[in-house]
Amino acid sequence: MRNAGRGFPAGPGKVTLSGVMSGSRGDGGVVALIQPAAVLPDTNAHFLGENPQYVYSVRFDSRELWGADAEPFALTVELFESYLEEPA
C-alpha cells in the first residue's frame, strides 16, 4: 500500500511523515495489521463528523523510503484507511 499523502500540510521547512510515505521509491509498504475503526481526527477536529475508519499498521523498509544508502530497518506507521491507495 502507498500513503495517499492526504492530510494537513506541514509548516514552512517541514516534511510530514505522510509526505515521506507517499514518496516511497518502490512498491510501498506492507499491511501488517488492520485495527478496529477509530475517529478520523482530520474531520473531527474541524467539526465535520467523526468519520470512523479502519487503521492500518503498514511496514516500510527504510531503503524504500530513503534510498539504498539508508541504514536497514523496518518502520511501521499507523495510517487511516483514507490515507492509503493501491500501488500503481
DSSP file (Angstrom, degrees, kcal/mol; ACC not computed):
  #  RESIDUE AA STRUCTURE BP1 BP2  ACC     N-H-->O    O-->H-N    N-H-->O    O-->H-N    TCO  KAPPA ALPHA  PHI   PSI    X-CA   Y-CA   Z-CA
    1    1 A M              0   0    0      0, 0.0    28,-2.5     0, 0.0     2,-0.3   0.000 360.0 360.0 360.0 148.7    0.0    0.0    0.0
    2    2 A R  E     -A   85   0A   0     83,-2.7    83,-2.5    26,-0.2     2,-0.4  -0.855 360.0-112.7-111.0 152.7    1.1    3.6   -0.5
    3    3 A N  E     -A   84   0A   0     18,-0.5    81,-0.3    -2,-0.3    21,-0.1  -0.721  19.1-142.2 -81.1 132.4    0.2    6.5    1.6
    4    4 A A        -     0   0    0     79,-6.0    80,-0.2    -2,-0.4    -1,-0.1   0.585  30.9-126.4 -74.0  -8.6   -2.1    8.8   -0.4
    5    5 A G        +     0   0    0     78,-0.6     2,-0.1     1,-0.2    78,-0.1   0.723  57.7 148.1  73.0  20.7   -0.3   11.8    1.2
    6    6 A R        +     0   0    0     77,-0.2     2,-0.3    76,-0.1    -1,-0.2  -0.362  23.5  69.1 -83.1 167.9   -3.6   13.3    2.4
    7    7 A G  S    S-     0   0    0     -2,-0.1     0, 0.0    11,-0.0     0, 0.0  -0.827  89.3 -25.2 123.2-161.4   -4.0   15.4    5.5
    8    8 A F        -     0   0    0     -2,-0.3     2,-0.0     1,-0.1     8,-0.0  -0.669  65.7-111.4 -92.0 141.8   -2.8   18.8    6.6
    9    9 A P        -     0   0    0      0, 0.0     2,-0.1     0, 0.0    -1,-0.1  -0.336  31.4-114.8 -69.6 152.0    0.3   20.4    5.0
   10   10 A A        -     0   0    0      4,-0.2     3,-0.1     1,-0.1     6,-0.1  -0.394  35.7 -98.6 -77.5 162.3    3.4   20.9    7.1
   11   11 A G    >   -     0   0    0      1,-0.2     3,-1.8    -2,-0.1    -1,-0.1  -0.154  63.3 -56.5 -71.7 175.7    4.6   24.4    8.0
   12   12 A P  T 3  S+     0   0    0      0, 0.0    -1,-0.2     0, 0.0     3,-0.1  -0.283 126.8  11.6 -56.7 133.9    7.5   26.0    6.1
   13   13 A G  T 3  S+     0   0    0      1,-0.3     2,-0.3    -3,-0.1    -2,-0.1   0.591 106.3 111.1  76.5  11.0   10.6   23.9    6.0
   14   14 A K    <   -     0   0    0     -3,-1.8     2,-0.4    -4,-0.0    -1,-0.3  -0.856  52.6-152.7-118.9 153.3    8.9   20.8    7.4
   15   15 A V        -     0   0    0     -2,-0.3     2,-0.1    -3,-0.1    -4,-0.1  -0.992  17.3-136.2-123.3 127.9    8.1   17.5    5.9
   16   16 A T     >  -     0   0    0     -2,-0.4     4,-1.7     1,-0.1     3,-0.2  -0.471  19.6-121.6 -78.8 154.6    5.2   15.4    7.2
   17   17 A L  H  > S+     0   0    0      1,-0.2     4,-2.6     2,-0.2     5,-0.2   0.887 116.0  56.9 -60.9 -37.6    5.5   11.7    7.7
   18   18 A S  H  > S+     0   0    0      1,-0.2     4,-2.1     2,-0.2    -1,-0.2   0.852 103.5  54.3 -63.6 -31.8    2.7   11.2    5.3
   19   19 A G  H  > S+     0   0    0     -3,-0.2     4,-0.7     2,-0.2    -1,-0.2   0.890 109.6  46.7 -66.2 -39.3    4.8   13.1    2.7
   20   20 A V  H >< S+     0   0    0     -4,-1.7     3,-0.7     1,-0.2    -2,-0.2   0.921 112.5  49.9 -66.8 -44.2    7.7   10.8    3.2
   21   21 A M  H >< S+     0   0    0     -4,-2.6     3,-1.4     1,-0.2   -18,-0.5   0.879 107.8  52.8 -64.6 -37.5    5.5    7.7    3.0
   22   22 A S  H 3< S+     0   0    0     -4,-2.1    -1,-0.2     1,-0.3    -2,-0.2   0.689 104.7  58.3 -73.1 -15.2    3.8    8.8   -0.2
   23   23 A G  T << S+     0   0    0     -3,-0.7    -1,-0.3    -4,-0.7    -2,-0.2   0.162  74.3 146.5 -97.3  18.5    7.3    9.3   -1.8
   24   24 A S    <   -     0   0    0     -3,-1.4    41,-0.2     1,-0.1    40,-0.1  -0.237  47.1-137.7 -58.5 147.6    8.4    5.7   -1.3
   25   25 A R  S    S+     0   0    0     39,-3.0    -1,-0.1    38,-0.1    40,-0.1   0.695  76.5  24.2 -84.8 -21.9   10.6    4.5   -4.1
   26   26 A G  S    S-     0   0    0     38,-0.2     3,-0.1     2,-0.0    -2,-0.0   0.162 119.9 -36.9-116.4-130.7    9.3    1.0   -4.7
   27   27 A D  S    S-     0   0    0      1,-0.3     2,-0.2    60,-0.1    -3,-0.0   0.480  83.8-122.5 -81.5  -2.6    6.0   -0.8   -4.2
   28   28 A G        -     0   0    0     33,-0.1    -1,-0.3    36,-0.0    33,-0.2  -0.591  47.6 -32.5  93.6-159.7    5.2    0.9   -0.9
   29   29 A G        -     0   0    0    -28,-2.5     2,-0.4    -2,-0.2    31,-0.2  -0.290  51.6-115.8 -95.2 178.5    4.6   -0.7    2.4
   30   30 A V  E     -B   59   0B   0     29,-2.4    29,-3.0    -2,-0.1     2,-0.6  -0.963  26.8-121.1-116.5 129.8    3.1   -4.0    3.6
   31   31 A V  E     +B   58   0B   0     -2,-0.4    27,-0.2    27,-0.2     3,-0.1  -0.601  34.1 174.2 -71.0 116.4   -0.1   -4.0    5.7
   32   32 A A  E     +     0   0B   0     25,-3.2     2,-0.3    -2,-0.6    -1,-0.2   0.733  64.0   4.2 -94.4 -27.6    1.0   -5.9    8.8
   33   33 A L  E     -B   57   0B   0     24,-1.3    24,-3.1     2,-0.0     2,-0.6  -0.975  55.9-144.8-160.0 140.2   -2.2   -5.4   10.8
   34   34 A I  E     -B   56   0B   0     -2,-0.3    22,-0.2    22,-0.2    20,-0.0  -0.962  26.8-161.7-109.8 120.9   -5.7   -4.0   10.4
   35   35 A Q  E     -B   55   0B   0     20,-3.7    20,-1.0    -2,-0.6     3,-0.1  -0.544  29.3 -80.9 -99.2 163.8   -7.0   -2.4   13.5
   36   36 A P  E     -     0   0B   0      0, 0.0    19,-0.4     0, 0.0    -1,-0.2  -0.137  61.1 -81.6 -59.1 159.1  -10.6   -1.5   14.5
   37   37 A A  E     -     0   0B   0     17,-0.2     2,-0.3    15,-0.1    17,-0.3  -0.310  51.8-174.7 -62.7 145.0  -12.2    1.7   13.2
   38   38 A A  E     -B   53   0B   0     15,-2.6    15,-2.4    13,-0.1     2,-0.2  -0.926  36.3 -81.1-137.5 160.6  -11.3    4.9   15.0
   39   39 A V        -     0   0    0     -2,-0.3    12,-0.2    13,-0.2    11,-0.1  -0.443  44.9-124.5 -63.7 129.8  -12.5    8.5   14.8
   40   40 A L    >>  -     0   0    0     10,-2.3     4,-2.2    11,-0.2     3,-0.7  -0.690  17.2-157.4 -78.3 113.4  -10.6   10.3   11.9
   41   41 A P  H 3> S+     0   0    0      0, 0.0     4,-2.2     0, 0.0     5,-0.2   0.795  84.9  68.4 -64.9 -27.2   -9.0   13.3   13.6
   42   42 A D  H 34 S+     0   0    0      1,-0.2     4,-0.3     2,-0.2     6,-0.1   0.899 113.8  27.2 -59.0 -42.4   -8.8   15.2   10.3
   43   43 A T  H X4>S+     0   0    0     -3,-0.7     5,-2.7     7,-0.2     3,-0.8   0.857 118.7  56.6 -88.5 -38.4  -12.5   15.6   10.1
   44   44 A N  H ><5S+     0   0    0     -4,-2.2     3,-1.6     6,-0.3     5,-0.2   0.877 102.3  55.7 -63.2 -38.4  -13.4   15.5   13.8
   45   45 A A  T 3<5S+     0   0    0     -4,-2.2    -1,-0.2     1,-0.3    -2,-0.1   0.733 110.4  46.2 -66.9 -22.0  -11.1   18.4   14.7
   46   46 A H  T < 5S-     0   0    0     -3,-0.8    -1,-0.3    -4,-0.3    -2,-0.2   0.145 117.6-110.6-107.2  17.8  -12.9   20.6   12.1
   47   47 A F  T < 5S+     0   0    0     -3,-1.6    -3,-0.2     1,-0.1    -2,-0.1   0.842  81.0 127.9  58.2  37.4  -16.4   19.6   13.2
   48   48 A L  S   <S-     0   0    0     -5,-2.7    -4,-0.2     1,-0.4    -1,-0.1   0.183  77.8 -82.3-105.5  14.3  -17.0   17.7   10.0
   49   49 A G        -     0   0    0     -6,-0.4    -1,-0.4    -5,-0.2    -3,-0.2  -0.173  40.4 -84.6 104.1 161.9  -18.1   14.5   11.8
   50   50 A E        -     0   0    0     -7,-0.1   -10,-2.3    -3,-0.1    -6,-0.3   0.856  46.6-169.7 -73.4 -35.2  -16.3   11.5   13.3
   51   51 A N        -     0   0    0    -12,-0.2   -11,-0.2     1,-0.1   -13,-0.1   0.910  17.7-146.5  46.5  59.5  -15.9    9.6   10.0
   52   52 A P        +     0   0    0      0, 0.0     2,-0.3     0, 0.0   -13,-0.2  -0.291  24.5 175.8 -60.8 137.3  -14.7    6.4   11.7
   53   53 A Q  E     -B   38   0B   0    -15,-2.4   -15,-2.6   -17,-0.1     2,-0.1  -0.972  34.9 -98.7-139.8 152.3  -12.1    4.4    9.6
   54   54 A Y  E     -     0   0B   0     -2,-0.3    27,-1.9   -17,-0.3     2,-0.5  -0.395  35.9-135.1 -65.1 149.5  -10.0    1.3   10.0
   55   55 A V  E     -BC  35  80B   0    -20,-1.0   -20,-3.7   -19,-0.4     2,-0.4  -0.946  16.7-155.1-112.0 128.7   -6.4    2.0   11.0
   56   56 A Y  E     -BC  34  79B   0     23,-3.3    23,-2.9    -2,-0.5     2,-0.8  -0.874  11.5-144.4-107.5 131.9   -3.7    0.0    9.2
   57   57 A S  E     -BC  33  78B   0    -24,-3.1   -25,-3.2    -2,-0.4   -24,-1.3  -0.868  28.2-170.3 -89.8 113.4   -0.3   -0.8   10.5
   58   58 A V  E     -BC  31  77B   0     19,-2.9    19,-2.5    -2,-0.8     2,-0.5  -0.926  10.5-149.6-115.5 127.8    1.9   -0.5    7.4
   59   59 A R  E     -BC  30  76B   0    -29,-3.0   -29,-2.4    -2,-0.5     2,-0.3  -0.824  14.5-173.8-100.9 129.9    5.5   -1.6    7.4
   60   60 A F  E     - C   0  75B   0     15,-3.2    15,-2.9    -2,-0.5     2,-0.4  -0.910  25.2-124.0-118.7 146.7    8.1    0.1    5.2
   61   61 A D  E >>  - C   0  74B   0     -2,-0.3     4,-1.1   -33,-0.2     3,-1.1  -0.771  22.7-131.1 -85.2 134.5   11.7   -0.8    4.6
   62   62 A S  H 3> S+     0   0    0     11,-2.7     4,-2.9    -2,-0.4     3,-0.3   0.839 106.6  56.0 -56.8 -35.7   14.0    2.2    5.3
   63   63 A R  H 3> S+     0   0    0      1,-0.2     4,-1.5    10,-0.2    -1,-0.3   0.780 101.7  57.5 -70.7 -25.1   15.8    1.8    2.0
   64   64 A E  H <4 S+     0   0    0     -3,-1.1   -39,-3.0     2,-0.2    -1,-0.2   0.828 115.8  36.2 -70.0 -30.9   12.5    2.1    0.2
   65   65 A L  H  < S+     0   0    0     -4,-1.1    -2,-0.2    -3,-0.3    -1,-0.1   0.875 133.9  20.6 -87.4 -41.6   11.9    5.4    1.8
   66   66 A W  H  < S-     0   0    0     -4,-2.9     3,-0.2     1,-0.3    -3,-0.2   0.295 110.1-102.3-119.3   8.7   15.4    6.9    1.9
   67   67 A G    ><  -     0   0    0     -4,-1.5     3,-1.8    -5,-0.2    -1,-0.3  -0.140  47.9 -57.3  95.6 170.4   17.4    5.0   -0.7
   68   68 A A  T 3  S+     0   0    0      1,-0.3    -1,-0.2    -4,-0.1    -5,-0.1   0.711 126.5  60.5 -63.0 -24.6   20.0    2.2   -0.8
   69   69 A D  T 3  S+     0   0    0     -3,-0.2    -1,-0.3    -6,-0.1    -2,-0.1   0.519  80.9 110.4 -83.6  -4.1   22.4    4.0    1.4
   70   70 A A  S <  S-     0   0    0     -3,-1.8    -7,-0.1     1,-0.1    -3,-0.0  -0.363  84.1 -97.3 -69.7 148.9   20.0    4.2    4.4
   71   71 A E        -     0   0    0      1,-0.1     2,-0.4    -9,-0.1    -1,-0.1  -0.481  49.6-108.8 -61.2 132.9   20.6    2.1    7.5
   72   72 A P        +     0   0    0      0, 0.0     2,-0.3     0, 0.0    -1,-0.1  -0.544  64.2 123.2 -76.0 122.6   18.5   -1.0    7.1
   73   73 A F        -     0   0    0     -2,-0.4   -11,-2.7     2,-0.0     2,-0.4  -0.963  56.3-107.2-162.9 165.1   15.5   -1.2    9.4
   74   74 A A  E     -C   61   0B   0     -2,-0.3     2,-0.5   -13,-0.2   -13,-0.2  -0.840  24.9-160.5-100.9 138.4   11.7   -1.6    9.3
   75   75 A L  E     -C   60   0B   0    -15,-2.9   -15,-3.2    -2,-0.4     2,-0.5  -0.980   4.1-163.3-118.5 124.5    9.5    1.4   10.0
   76   76 A T  E     -C   59   0B   0     -2,-0.5     2,-0.3   -17,-0.2   -17,-0.2  -0.935   9.8-177.0-111.3 129.1    5.8    0.7   11.0
   77   77 A V  E     -C   58   0B   0    -19,-2.5   -19,-2.9    -2,-0.5     2,-0.6  -0.910  25.5-127.7-123.9 151.5    3.3    3.5   10.8
   78   78 A E  E     +C   57   0B   0     -2,-0.3     2,-0.4   -21,-0.2   -21,-0.2  -0.882  34.6 179.2 -99.4 121.5   -0.4    3.7   11.7
   79   79 A L  E     -C   56   0B   0    -23,-2.9   -23,-3.3    -2,-0.6     2,-0.1  -0.977  27.1-123.3-130.3 134.8   -2.5    5.1    8.8
   80   80 A F  E >   -C   55   0B   0     -2,-0.4     3,-2.0   -25,-0.2     4,-0.3  -0.386  35.2-108.1 -69.7 154.6   -6.2    5.7    8.5
   81   81 A E  G >  S+     0   0    0    -27,-1.9     3,-1.7     1,-0.3    -1,-0.1   0.845 117.9  57.3 -54.4 -39.9   -7.9    4.0    5.5
   82   82 A S  G 3  S+     0   0    0      1,-0.3    -1,-0.3   -28,-0.2   -76,-0.1   0.637  97.9  63.7 -70.5 -11.5   -8.4    7.2    3.6
   83   83 A Y  G <  S+     0   0    0     -3,-2.0   -79,-6.0   -78,-0.1   -78,-0.6   0.546  94.0  80.6 -84.0  -7.6   -4.6    7.8    3.7
   84   84 A L  E <   +A    3   0A   0     -3,-1.7     2,-0.3    -4,-0.3   -81,-0.2  -0.671  51.3 178.9-105.3 153.7   -3.9    4.7    1.7
   85   85 A E  E     -A    2   0A   0    -83,-2.5   -83,-2.7    -2,-0.3     3,-0.1  -0.985  36.8-100.5-144.9 152.0   -4.0    3.9   -2.0
   86   86 A E        -     0   0    0     -2,-0.3   -83,-0.0   -85,-0.2     2,-0.0  -0.431  48.1-101.3 -67.3 142.4   -3.3    0.8   -4.0
   87   87 A P              0   0    0      0, 0.0    -1,-0.1     0, 0.0   -60,-0.1  -0.346 360.0 360.0 -63.0 149.0    0.2    0.8   -5.7
   88   88 A A              0   0    0     -3,-0.1    -2,-0.1    -2,-0.0   -61,-0.1   0.473 360.0 360.0 -72.9 360.0    0.1    1.6   -9.4
